[in-house]
Amino acid sequence: MGNLGRGTGARRPAFMVMAVIGWLGAAAAAAGTLDGRQALPDLDGLAPEAQGLAIFEEKDRRESGYQDLQVELEMVLRDRRGSEARRELSISQLEMADDGDRLLVVFDTPKPIRGTALLSYSHVEGPDDQWLYLPAQARVKKIASRNKSGPFLSSEFAYEDLALQEVEKYDYRLLGREACGDAQCLRIERIPRDEFSGYSRQEVLLHEPTLRIERIDFYDRHGRPLKVLTNEGYLLHEERYWKPQRMFMENLQTGKTTELLWREYRFATGLQADRDFSTNSLMRAR
Amino acid sequence: MTRLRLPARLAAAFCWVGFTVAAAVAQAAAPAVGPAAPPAAAPAAAPAAAPETGADRQLVFGSFRSADNARGWAGELGERFDRPFHVERVRRRDGDWYRVRSGPLTETEHAALAARAAAAGLDVWTVRGTLERPDGVTASTPAVAADAPPAAMPAPRSAAVAQPATPPPAGSPPPRARIQPAPAPPAGAEVYADVDLGLQTRTYAERGSAGQSRFQPSVSARLEYSRTWDDGRSGFTFTPFLRVDAEDDERTHADLRELFWSRVGDDWELHVGARQVFWGVTEFNHLVDIVNQTDFVENIDGEDKLGQPMVQVSLVRDWGIVDLYALTGFRERTFPGEDGRLRGLPPVDADAAVYASGAGRHRVDGAVRWSHHAGPFSFGIHHFSGTGRDPRYLPSLVDGEPVLIPEYHVIDQTGFDGQALFGDWAWKLEALSRSGDGPRYEAFTAGFERTLVGAFGSRGDLGIVVEYMYDERDEAAYNTLFEHDVALGARWQANDLAGTTALFGVIWDVDTEEYVLSLEASRQLGASWEAVLEGRVFGGAPPLDAGAPLAFDGEVKSRALQDDDFIQIELTRYF
């Protein structure tokens, strides 16, 4: 999904080559048009695993440099019987120079949990740091980020689906190319490296000209199809960042669905690490 | 569930030195009206559509203080009308405005669009002539939940028909589109007001030992108002609370949970006024939490707190966060009255409170806390110097009736709270050393919480909590029931649409064999209702003898609660 994020962050030596390619690409992009459509790096002669990694490195590069962003999210949860529940969240995200990104999620509705907030520091290596703020008790609680396979706010999205998606957290393999709509898509398999992930693997369909995620098929730990995510209504922001307006997740095993509606993206609004992403800021994020 | 303190009775008078100050400051720092304009919009790359012949007029769909909101509205209009909309910046004496307009239109196009706008219930107005290049792009921004521009701006009725021939004079504020009601996003909102009303019934297993009623209904109201300005750097928060209890006069009470003004710098914060501050990590006992006084009539679990007037400075550094507190104005603990339940025997007469310090309740207390995290560890170290929040209870006679009188002491407390997270395990410790109310003593609460994600193959999470509470004073520990107690808890989070959670716990005193069973469960009913079920059972203590002297018994502290087993149901409506 990477919609909530991606990371820049420290790269390992093995990725140095990609970093150089990325830099060249950035230079080319700066010279050319910034419409979010750029040529992929040369994948010839690479193994499918390296191709998959190179593509996600490129995607990561294109999505970096945003400094910070804020967005409003509405979730619509539906079960098989048609019962419906809505949640509204405000999300802020900050790009860090020498570590993974920081994320602040504030719950606006349902009203009983309004003001509850989640702060997450993602790290390129090691588990993320996460804090939960419980307004009824004015209590900040550090929580285990290992619970990543659990549902996020009772939705069909797991914490790991929405967490900041550092490139290094998966192994990749390019499976092939296929037509999708008017364009060509890349089908890439990615396997979570984290043993606590709820998935054995994912198949990601990327729109080749823009590297937007069109669809992800999730497979459970037993390798059975579990969920399908489709992203729609992509809009180009700041002439650089493609963001979907609608994400739709369907659980194939339970029939439950969750729709995410993204609104009012704002970029580079001047958020700061200490002021807006400390445990102090959790308490005033209402 | 948490700390059961010795039941007793309430002190009413709110004598808040800090409040008048806070209120005055909040008034003085009168917030600017209207959203602050965010950083300038991205460089314009939008090609201004070349006006075709005859395209000499435009429709304006609204003006905003915020470029983001203008662009958001332009995006939404773009989707709704399937055509591009532009945002231009208009400079006025009162600052910059961002105007959303259609781009040049021919007479036919103009009429068609104006008609569609009217059909959609939008107030629009027409300008003639070509305008300078638009200051921003358009339909690349998704639909927006736009905050409405300042209400002072008049919206011309059906201006599309009236058609002013020229833009309005520079002195008058630009008209605006009537934005369709949309929930304003609170993170970006300048003002938020929230009201909730609660209906609560407590049902006890039997009548009280002094003949109190088995049923105790009450209603409560809570308002939360907050506003920020100066790009979120200044803020004001006001949270009054009121409960009216049908049985217990002392439980009918009001409190300013919060009333404070804040200023936020890049790496510091300043708060002036009444706030809520929580310290600690454990679940069953909030041992080190000392800044706010417990609102004991609300709940005996020690998690409801009275607003504490303070000046707080918070410094964010690479090596952690340092909080400095000047606590101005002591809050006396609330206690159930004669007709209330879950109280001491005899009841506590809070109005008769006495102070060991000559300064009494007017003493200014001080506290400092350093907190930090590194890898799996997080911790806080604090020192508090001032009037202790837990009183001693002095048996006495008031008007010939036996009562307990609360006596507050000046104490010094140094404490630690820390947590280590390893996988699904959270290890927790709270410890303190306190002097001033008797010989110096040490106490701690330690334990762990283990979370099982997707327990029993379900969607739910099960948390297992085990804690041990120790206080070296043993029977002499007048301010806690927990001197050598083991607590076991199970927290169930169903992860269903209604957000159902349940917490079951048992605390057992390994020496005296007293125990407390507790249950708390909550569930949302639709988008704006919540139901909370709470229950407690007290046992293990020998029953009161009818003729026995009414006195504090350090060995069996929960004796007074043995008849107070109860079930509580609370329905809350959020507005």
Chai-1 contact restraints between the chains, C-beta under 6 A:
chainA,res_idxA,chainB,res_idxB,connection_type,confidence,min_distance_angstrom,max_distance_angstrom,comment,restraint_id
A,E72,B,P185,contact,1.0,0.0,6.0,A-B,restraint_1
A,L77,B,L497,contact,1.0,0.0,6.0,A-B,restraint_2
A,S83,B,L497,contact,1.0,0.0,6.0,A-B,restraint_3
A,A85,B,L497,contact,1.0,0.0,6.0,A-B,restraint_4
A,S90,B,P185,contact,1.0,0.0,6.0,A-B,restraint_5
A,S90,B,A187,contact,1.0,0.0,6.0,A-B,restraint_6
A,V106,B,A187,contact,1.0,0.0,6.0,A-B,restraint_7
A,D108,B,P186,contact,1.0,0.0,6.0,A-B,restraint_8
A,P110,B,Q524,contact,1.0,0.0,6.0,A-B,restraint_9
A,P110,B,A527,contact,1.0,0.0,6.0,A-B,restraint_10
A,K111,B,S528,contact,1.0,0.0,6.0,A-B,restraint_11
A,K111,B,Y574,contact,1.0,0.0,6.0,A-B,restraint_12
A,P112,B,Q524,contact,1.0,0.0,6.0,A-B,restraint_13
A,P112,B,E530,contact,1.0,0.0,6.0,A-B,restraint_14
A,Q137,B,F278,contact,1.0,0.0,6.0,A-B,restraint_15
A,Q137,B,E303,contact,1.0,0.0,6.0,A-B,restraint_16
A,A138,B,Q276,contact,1.0,0.0,6.0,A-B,restraint_17
A,A138,B,F278,contact,1.0,0.0,6.0,A-B,restraint_18
A,R139,B,F278,contact,1.0,0.0,6.0,A-B,restraint_19
A,K142,B,S378,contact,1.0,0.0,6.0,A-B,restraint_20
A,K142,B,Q419,contact,1.0,0.0,6.0,A-B,restraint_21
A,A144,B,L421,contact,1.0,0.0,6.0,A-B,restraint_22
A,R146,B,G423,contact,1.0,0.0,6.0,A-B,restraint_23
A,R146,B,D424,contact,1.0,0.0,6.0,A-B,restraint_24
A,N147,B,T451,contact,1.0,0.0,6.0,A-B,restraint_25
A,N147,B,V453,contact,1.0,0.0,6.0,A-B,restraint_26
A,S149,B,V453,contact,1.0,0.0,6.0,A-B,restraint_27
A,G150,B,V453,contact,1.0,0.0,6.0,A-B,restraint_28
A,G150,B,D461,contact,1.0,0.0,6.0,A-B,restraint_29
A,P151,B,R459,contact,1.0,0.0,6.0,A-B,restraint_30
A,P151,B,N495,contact,1.0,0.0,6.0,A-B,restraint_31
A,S154,B,N495,contact,1.0,0.0,6.0,A-B,restraint_32
A,S154,B,D496,contact,1.0,0.0,6.0,A-B,restraint_33
A,S154,B,L497,contact,1.0,0.0,6.0,A-B,restraint_34
A,L235,B,S140,contact,1.0,0.0,6.0,A-B,restraint_35
A,L235,B,P142,contact,1.0,0.0,6.0,A-B,restraint_36
A,L236,B,S140,contact,1.0,0.0,6.0,A-B,restraint_37
A,E238,B,A42,contact,1.0,0.0,6.0,A-B,restraint_38
A,Q245,B,P142,contact,1.0,0.0,6.0,A-B,restraint_39
A,R263,B,P142,contact,1.0,0.0,6.0,A-B,restraint_40
A,R263,B,A143,contact,1.0,0.0,6.0,A-B,restraint_41
A,R263,B,V144,contact,1.0,0.0,6.0,A-B,restraint_42
A,R263,B,A145,contact,1.0,0.0,6.0,A-B,restraint_43
A,E264,B,G72,contact,1.0,0.0,6.0,A-B,restraint_44
A,E264,B,V144,contact,1.0,0.0,6.0,A-B,restraint_45
A,R266,B,D68,contact,1.0,0.0,6.0,A-B,restraint_46
A,T269,B,P38,contact,1.0,0.0,6.0,A-B,restraint_47
A,G270,B,P39,contact,1.0,0.0,6.0,A-B,restraint_48
A,Q272,B,D266,contact,1.0,0.0,6.0,A-B,restraint_49
A,D274,B,D267,contact,1.0,0.0,6.0,A-B,restraint_50
A,D274,B,V316,contact,1.0,0.0,6.0,A-B,restraint_51
A,R275,B,D266,contact,1.0,0.0,6.0,A-B,restraint_52
A,S278,B,V316,contact,1.0,0.0,6.0,A-B,restraint_53
A,N280,B,E269,contact,1.0,0.0,6.0,A-B,restraint_54
A,N280,B,S314,contact,1.0,0.0,6.0,A-B,restraint_55
